[in-house]
Amino acid sequence: MRAAGGGAACLSSLLLLCLFALRRGLGTPSPAGPILSPRIHNQTKTAEGSVRTTRTHNLTKHLPEGEKDPHHRPKRGWVWNQFFVLEEHIGPEAQYVGKLHSNSDKGDGSVRYLLSGEGAGTIFTINEVTGDIHATKSLDRETKNHYVLHARAIDRFTNRAVEPESEFIIKVQDVNDNAPTFPDGPFAASVPEMSDIGTSVFQITATDADDPTYGNSARIVYSILQGQPYFTVDPKTGIIRTALANMDRETREMYSIIIQAKDMAGSVGGLSGSTTVNITLTDVNDNPPRFPQKNYQLYVPESAQVGKAVGKIKANDEDLGINAEMAYRITNEEGAAMFSIYADSDKREGVISLKKPLDYEKKKAYSLSIEGVNTHLDPQFSHLGPFKDTTTLKIIVGDVDEAPVFTMDYYIMDVYENAPAGADVGMVTAQDPDNARGKVRYSIDSSVNGESLFSIDANSGLIKTTASLDREAVAWHNITVKASEVDNPKLVSYVPVTVQVLDINDNTPYIPTDQDIIVCESSKPGQVIQTIRATDNDNFANGRFSFALPTDLPTNPNFTLKDNEGMNMRTCCGNSRFFLAISFDFLCYYAGGLCFI
């Protein structure tokens, strides 16, 4: 990079290649024989800060008197300063870099200078006679900041090395040719609304491809071009901070600010780059909920189902997310007895549901006092509260055309058996519960009752038999009566009716068996020889009967019959009388060991 305030003359002086001649040293004869002196490498710091390298080759032999060493050669050496070349050179001629020179060069063109390594022959050329090095192309330090090359000096006629090959470096010197950039921009940041002045928002960092170790080419200063008076930026660190207190998200949520980064420590002539930072104010719970109205009305039909939602109500909250979540409750006793309220899945609206059935004919309206309150409070903003609000909801119960209602949940009726068809059984009654009191039509539900033993008057609800009933066959009958409105037959209600068939004495008693009675001759007088039971299909009241021997048969003095005034009789035997007992159980008694039939 170009040194700040450095001129071309000063730079040229730094780049001059200085060649220092080394004095030729002669060996000193010694009687002990030839001696090889060590190679000496000397490095000395020059006044300009460059490095001067001197290599001295000293070879001494001890020869017999009068002889010369055929291998003796004078000392030679390279000396040059470190080379620099300015990047981005745009002059019409090749840029001079420096000069190579050997102390063996007498200026007669016998020494040839050669250059090899990075860029040799393409970027860097050398005058083989003078040793002058030039850069033929414009270089970019940010692409490559130095080149490693090798120098040789050979005898042009013999191609023998005059100096050994040596490595040196050409450094590309920086100039301020790169502006600061923001590779990751534009940026997005956020800060809570209502933050205090000086709250850190975001730290921004620019990069500069120039050499940070040379001058101020990469020394960056930050400033804000757009975004005042809301935000500031630290010129050295790039930290963005709030500059105004109580910035309200509900008033303005997004700010786009432009940050500039300028090199050369911000001085005039420095290069600059800019980027945008989009700053969003995040929400805090600084707004209490508010019902838009103080009074609401809601129509709910009386047919609404218990447990189902009948309406919704919402308190508005300008905040977002959990800061706007609500809880609702019904505060008055009358409303809480009939209705309940809960927050929906988003916790924004209150859902009103029915706890008990509504009846328009009993109560036509309800008043609900409803409270909405935030569930997530921030103590920092409690002074802006209270974070709740109330309203009144009047629920109007709507009259619904309802199905007829029977006066009883079920009916039990009776009719005597053997009554002729058309006998009255009983009457059911249903009424329209609505104010209109519409007419009701009755019928028997044929889908439930397979047999048609009963009929009903469509207008009066009187039930009659359609056939004579036999209690002994079926004592109970179940039917379902349907009532529907005349004006709206779809409104139907049902009621179960049980009909009991009452007994009459229409069955004669009978003895289940005609089994003969066997009496033994050894039977004692008064001994029960048989109990026989008779049966009557009528019920208990009509099933009582008495026993007697048939009058149309001859009387047998050996047997007597006793009526138990119930369901059986006994028959006995003896010298004067026998008892014969008739019952359902058969008992055989023996008389004197002689049995007879």
TORLUM-554112 format. One line per 2 residues: number of its first residue (from 0); for each residue x, y, z of C-alpha. Coordinates in steps of 0.25 Angstrom, whole numbers. Layout:
N
NUM = X:Y:Z  ...
***
This chain:
597
0 = 0:0:0  5:14:-3
2 = 11:21:10  2:33:14
4 = 9:45:10  20:38:3
6 = 25:43:-10  30:37:-23
8 = 44:42:-20  45:36:-6
10 = 39:22:-11  50:22:-22
12 = 61:24:-12  55:12:-4
14 = 55:3:-16  69:6:-21
16 = 78:-6:-22  91:-3:-16
18 = 103:-11:-20  115:-11:-11
20 = 129:-16:-16  136:-25:-7
22 = 151:-24:-7  159:-35:-12
24 = 167:-42:-1  179:-50:-4
26 = 184:-62:4  196:-62:13
28 = 206:-73:11  209:-82:22
30 = 219:-93:23  209:-102:29
32 = 202:-104:15  189:-99:9
34 = 178:-94:18  163:-92:14
36 = 156:-80:20  142:-81:24
38 = 131:-73:16  126:-61:23
40 = 111:-56:22  110:-42:27
42 = 96:-34:28  96:-20:32
44 = 84:-10:34  84:2:24
46 = 80:15:28  67:14:19
48 = 63:1:27  67:-8:15
50 = 76:-21:17  90:-21:11
52 = 96:-35:9  111:-37:7
54 = 116:-51:4  131:-52:5
56 = 138:-64:-1  153:-65:4
58 = 161:-76:-1  176:-77:4
60 = 186:-87:0  201:-89:5
62 = 209:-92:-7  224:-94:-9
64 = 232:-82:-11  231:-77:-25
66 = 218:-84:-29  204:-78:-31
68 = 191:-85:-28  184:-87:-41
70 = 170:-88:-34  170:-75:-27
72 = 159:-65:-31  155:-51:-25
74 = 144:-49:-16  130:-45:-22
76 = 117:-42:-16  102:-37:-17
78 = 96:-26:-10  82:-20:-12
80 = 71:-14:-4  57:-21:-2
82 = 49:-18:-14  35:-12:-14
84 = 25:-9:-25  12:0:-24
86 = -1:-7:-27  -10:-2:-38
88 = 1:5:-46  -6:11:-58
90 = 6:19:-64  9:18:-79
92 = 23:12:-76  27:-1:-69
94 = 28:2:-54  43:2:-49
96 = 45:-8:-38  60:-8:-35
98 = 74:-12:-40  83:-24:-39
100 = 98:-22:-40  110:-31:-37
102 = 124:-25:-32  129:-33:-44
104 = 122:-25:-54  132:-15:-60
106 = 122:-9:-69  127:-16:-82
108 = 115:-25:-84  122:-38:-80
110 = 112:-40:-68  99:-45:-72
112 = 87:-44:-61  76:-54:-61
114 = 63:-55:-54  54:-67:-50
116 = 42:-70:-41  28:-64:-39
118 = 25:-55:-50  38:-55:-57
120 = 37:-52:-71  22:-49:-71
122 = 20:-39:-60  35:-35:-57
124 = 46:-33:-67  61:-31:-65
126 = 71:-24:-74  81:-35:-75
128 = 92:-24:-77  89:-14:-67
130 = 81:-22:-57  69:-13:-56
132 = 56:-19:-52  42:-14:-57
134 = 28:-18:-55  21:-19:-68
136 = 7:-21:-62  -2:-14:-52
138 = -2:-22:-39  -13:-24:-29
140 = -8:-26:-15  -22:-32:-11
142 = -20:-43:-21  -5:-46:-18
144 = 3:-38:-8  17:-43:-11
146 = 26:-50:-22  38:-59:-19
148 = 48:-59:-30  63:-64:-32
150 = 74:-55:-38  87:-60:-45
152 = 99:-54:-51  107:-62:-61
154 = 119:-59:-71  113:-56:-84
156 = 124:-63:-92  126:-75:-83
158 = 112:-77:-76  119:-79:-63
160 = 113:-73:-51  119:-60:-47
162 = 110:-60:-34  103:-71:-28
164 = 87:-72:-30  80:-64:-19
166 = 66:-62:-15  59:-49:-12
168 = 44:-44:-11  37:-33:-18
170 = 26:-28:-9  13:-21:-14
172 = 11:-8:-7  -3:-5:-3
174 = -11:7:-8  -25:11:-3
176 = -33:4:-15  -43:-3:-7
178 = -55:3:0  -61:-4:12
180 = -72:-14:10  -83:-21:17
182 = -83:-35:12  -95:-40:20
184 = -104:-28:18  -115:-24:18
186 = -117:-27:32  -129:-29:41
188 = -130:-26:56  -140:-24:67
190 = -141:-17:80  -153:-17:90
192 = -162:-5:89  -162:5:100
194 = -147:2:102  -138:12:110
196 = -129:21:102  -116:15:99
198 = -121:0:98  -112:-8:90
200 = -119:-12:77  -109:-18:68
202 = -94:-18:65  -90:-16:50
204 = -76:-20:44  -70:-15:31
206 = -58:-21:24  -47:-14:16
208 = -38:-22:7  -27:-12:8
210 = -15:-15:17  -19:-12:31
212 = -4:-12:36  0:0:26
214 = -6:14:28  -21:16:30
216 = -26:10:17  -33:-1:26
218 = -36:8:38  -52:9:38
220 = -61:19:44  -76:17:45
222 = -87:27:44  -102:27:42
224 = -107:33:29  -122:30:31
226 = -129:27:44  -128:39:53
228 = -133:43:63  -137:29:66
230 = -124:22:66  -109:24:68
232 = -96:16:64  -83:16:71
234 = -72:21:61  -62:11:66
236 = -70:-2:70  -82:-1:60
238 = -92:-3:71  -105:2:68
240 = -113:8:80  -127:14:83
242 = -127:29:83  -141:32:87
244 = -149:26:99  -163:20:99
246 = -163:17:84  -177:10:82
248 = -178:-2:73  -193:1:72
250 = -190:14:66  -178:10:57
252 = -173:-4:56  -161:-4:46
254 = -149:6:44  -140:5:32
256 = -126:12:36  -114:13:27
258 = -100:11:33  -88:16:26
260 = -74:11:28  -62:20:23
262 = -47:16:23  -35:26:25
264 = -41:28:39  -52:36:33
266 = -44:46:27  -47:54:14
268 = -43:45:2  -46:32:9
270 = -54:22:2  -68:18:8
272 = -78:7:7  -92:6:13
274 = -103:-4:17  -117:-4:22
276 = -121:-9:35  -136:-12:37
278 = -140:-11:52  -153:-16:57
280 = -159:-12:70  -164:-25:77
282 = -176:-25:86  -177:-23:101
284 = -190:-24:109  -193:-9:110
286 = -207:-8:105  -219:-12:114
288 = -230:-20:107  -243:-12:103
290 = -257:-16:99  -261:-8:87
292 = -275:-6:93  -280:-5:108
294 = -293:-12:104  -296:-24:94
296 = -308:-32:91  -308:-47:86
298 = -320:-55:81  -321:-69:86
300 = -332:-78:82  -338:-86:93
302 = -335:-99:85  -320:-97:87
304 = -313:-109:93  -307:-110:106
306 = -292:-110:106  -291:-104:92
308 = -286:-90:88  -297:-80:86
310 = -288:-67:83  -274:-60:84
312 = -269:-47:90  -256:-41:89
314 = -248:-30:96  -238:-23:87
316 = -223:-23:90  -213:-15:82
318 = -202:-24:87  -197:-37:80
320 = -195:-52:83  -196:-55:98
322 = -197:-41:102  -211:-41:96
324 = -216:-54:102  -229:-52:109
326 = -237:-59:120  -252:-57:122
328 = -262:-59:133  -276:-56:136
330 = -277:-48:149  -292:-47:152
332 = -299:-59:159  -311:-59:149
334 = -302:-60:137  -293:-70:143
336 = -304:-80:146  -309:-81:132
338 = -296:-78:124  -281:-81:124
340 = -270:-74:116  -256:-79:112
342 = -245:-73:103  -244:-80:90
344 = -231:-87:85  -224:-74:81
346 = -228:-68:95  -234:-56:88
348 = -249:-58:88  -258:-62:99
350 = -267:-73:95  -281:-73:102
352 = -288:-87:104  -301:-91:111
354 = -301:-98:124  -316:-101:126
356 = -328:-102:116  -335:-89:111
358 = -350:-87:112  -355:-75:105
360 = -369:-77:112  -362:-76:125
362 = -351:-66:123  -349:-57:111
364 = -336:-50:114  -323:-51:123
366 = -312:-41:126  -298:-45:127
368 = -286:-36:133  -274:-41:126
370 = -259:-38:130  -247:-39:120
372 = -233:-39:126  -219:-41:121
374 = -213:-54:125  -198:-50:124
376 = -195:-37:131  -182:-29:131
378 = -179:-22:144  -170:-12:137
380 = -183:-6:131  -193:-8:142
382 = -195:7:143  -202:6:130
384 = -213:-3:135  -222:-8:140
386 = -220:-19:129  -235:-23:129
388 = -248:-18:124  -263:-21:126
390 = -276:-21:118  -290:-25:119
392 = -297:-35:110  -312:-36:109
394 = -316:-50:103  -330:-50:97
396 = -337:-64:97  -343:-66:84
398 = -357:-73:83  -356:-86:75
400 = -367:-94:69  -366:-106:78
402 = -372:-120:77  -384:-123:85
404 = -382:-127:100  -390:-138:107
406 = -396:-135:120  -390:-148:126
408 = -376:-155:123  -384:-168:121
410 = -398:-173:122  -404:-186:129
412 = -418:-190:125  -427:-202:126
414 = -439:-209:119  -447:-221:122
416 = -445:-234:114  -456:-238:104
418 = -460:-224:103  -465:-221:89
420 = -457:-214:79  -458:-199:80
422 = -457:-200:95  -451:-187:102
424 = -437:-190:108  -433:-176:112
426 = -428:-162:107  -415:-155:105
428 = -413:-140:104  -402:-132:98
430 = -401:-117:96  -393:-108:88
432 = -383:-100:97  -382:-88:89
434 = -390:-76:90  -398:-79:78
436 = -404:-92:84  -405:-99:71
438 = -414:-111:69  -409:-125:72
440 = -412:-137:64  -410:-151:70
442 = -406:-164:64  -401:-178:68
444 = -387:-181:64  -388:-193:54
446 = -373:-194:53  -373:-198:68
448 = -386:-206:69  -387:-217:60
450 = -402:-221:63  -413:-212:62
452 = -422:-215:74  -424:-200:77
454 = -427:-187:71  -427:-173:75
456 = -435:-161:71  -426:-151:64
458 = -433:-139:70  -436:-143:84
460 = -425:-154:87  -436:-164:92
462 = -431:-178:91  -440:-190:87
464 = -439:-204:85  -441:-210:71
466 = -443:-224:75  -448:-232:87
468 = -436:-235:96  -433:-247:104
470 = -426:-245:117  -422:-260:118
472 = -415:-258:104  -408:-245:107
474 = -410:-237:120  -402:-225:116
476 = -400:-217:103  -390:-206:100
478 = -393:-195:90  -386:-182:86
480 = -394:-170:83  -389:-159:74
482 = -393:-144:75  -390:-134:64
484 = -394:-120:61  -405:-118:50
486 = -398:-106:44  -384:-113:45
488 = -385:-128:44  -370:-129:45
490 = -370:-125:60  -373:-138:67
492 = -373:-144:81  -375:-158:86
494 = -381:-164:99  -381:-178:103
496 = -395:-184:107  -397:-197:115
498 = -411:-204:114  -415:-214:125
500 = -425:-224:121  -435:-226:133
502 = -440:-240:136  -454:-245:136
504 = -459:-259:141  -459:-265:127
506 = -452:-278:130  -458:-291:137
508 = -449:-298:147  -443:-312:142
510 = -436:-324:149  -423:-326:141
512 = -424:-341:142  -435:-352:141
514 = -426:-362:148  -434:-373:156
516 = -433:-373:172  -428:-386:178
518 = -433:-390:192  -427:-401:200
520 = -437:-410:209  -428:-407:221
522 = -431:-392:220  -436:-387:233
524 = -448:-378:235  -446:-363:233
526 = -433:-366:226  -430:-356:214
528 = -428:-365:202  -427:-354:191
530 = -424:-339:190  -428:-333:176
532 = -425:-319:171  -434:-311:162
534 = -429:-300:152  -436:-287:148
536 = -429:-278:137  -436:-266:143
538 = -429:-257:153  -430:-259:168
540 = -442:-251:170  -450:-259:159
542 = -443:-272:161  -449:-276:175
544 = -458:-289:174  -464:-300:183
546 = -464:-315:182  -476:-324:182
548 = -480:-338:178  -488:-339:165
550 = -503:-339:169  -506:-348:156
552 = -498:-360:161  -502:-370:172
554 = -497:-366:186  -486:-375:192
556 = -488:-376:207  -473:-381:208
558 = -467:-368:204  -469:-354:208
560 = -464:-341:202  -459:-329:210
562 = -459:-315:203  -446:-307:207
564 = -452:-294:201  -440:-292:193
566 = -433:-299:182  -435:-313:187
568 = -444:-324:194  -441:-336:202
570 = -448:-350:201  -448:-359:213
572 = -452:-374:216  -457:-383:228
574 = -468:-391:233  -477:-379:233
576 = -470:-369:224  -458:-367:215
578 = -452:-354:212  -448:-351:198
580 = -438:-339:196  -437:-333:182
582 = -424:-325:179  -413:-323:169
584 = -405:-333:177  -409:-348:176
586 = -408:-356:189  -412:-371:190
588 = -416:-377:203  -418:-392:206
590 = -430:-397:214  -428:-410:222
592 = -418:-415:212  -428:-417:201
594 = -427:-408:190  -438:-405:180
596 = -440:-396:168
***
